[in-house]
Amino acid sequence: MNKYILILFILTVVTGLVGFTFEFTGSTAVRITFLVAADILVILLFGKLLFWTQKTKKARKLRRQTQVATN
């Protein structure tokens, strides 16, 4: 999922800059691409924030244990 987030972030930034800075024939299509990519990016980021996998739960638990042990 991380590689899709990075790709969508780059696509969103590039299409946003090109679509809203330059005025040309295909700027409407570029703006629509920007909106779709931004929507998918937000959904992926919310999904990553709200739904943790077992791997991330274990990593968070391990981090908490090491923080408690060092304090």
N, C-alpha and C positions, 0 to 999 in steps of 0.2 A: 504494500500500500504506500510505503514511503516514496518509491520511485514514481508512482502516479501523482503523488502530491507535488513533487518537485517539477515534473513535466507540466502539470496543469498550472503551477505557479508561474513558470517561465512563459507558457502560452498566454496566460492571463495578462501578464505584464507587457509582453510584446504587442499583443492585439489591442490592449488598452491604449498604449502609447501611439501605435500606428492609426488606430481607428478614430481616436478622438483628437489627434493633433493635425493630421493631414486630411484634406478634403479631396476625394477622388471618386471615381465611379463605383468602386467596390467597397467604399467605406461602410455602407450599411451592413454588408455581409460580414465584414471584420468586426463591427460593433456587436452583431448578433453572436458571433463566435466568442467574443469577449464575455458577453453575458452568460452564455451557456457554460463556458469554462469556469467562470467565477462561481456560478451556482454549484457546479459539481465539486469544485475545490472546497467550498464552504461545507457541503454535505460530508465530504471525506474527512475534513478537519473535525467536525462535530462528532462523526462516528468514531474517530480515533480518540477523542476526548471522553465520550460517554461509554463506549464499549471496550473494556480492557480485555486482553487475552490472558491466558494462564501465565504466559511468559512474563508479561509486564506486571502481573500481580505478584509473582515470585520476586521480581527485581525490586519492586517497591517495598515488599516485606523485608528483603535482605538489606536494603538501604536504611530502613527504619531501625533494624536490629543493630547495624553498625553505628548509626548515630547515637543510639542509646548506650551502646558499649563504650563509645569514646567520651561521652559526657559523664 
